[in-house]
């Protein structure tokens, strides 16, 4: 399994373990140089959002994969974990609706998360 697929699989499973909602994976490699994939998920409170991010970070760290950059831990309404090829966005529902990344990146390919696991 290559590194990108390992990140995708591990992150999606970690988000599901902590009951992340509306998990979406969007392939954006042909649209931008920012990343190959975005993973977008929702948590219903700042506590859950932080727990989701911590779980993803922990599970990937156990596999020797560390984020290039982390952002948003102080606000708790949107946490970003940047693993270079995969950028993970964990939102509070209102913040997710406001930024609407799915619409912004609607030219990307939505990947069925069952195909990742």
Secondary structure, DSSP 8 states (H G I E B T S, - for coil): --HHHHHHHHHHHHHHHTT-EEEEEEE-TTT-SS-SEEEEEEESSHHHHHHHHHHHHHHHHHTT---SEEE-TTT-SEEEEE-SSEEEEEEEHHHHHHH-HHHHTTTSEEE-HHHH-
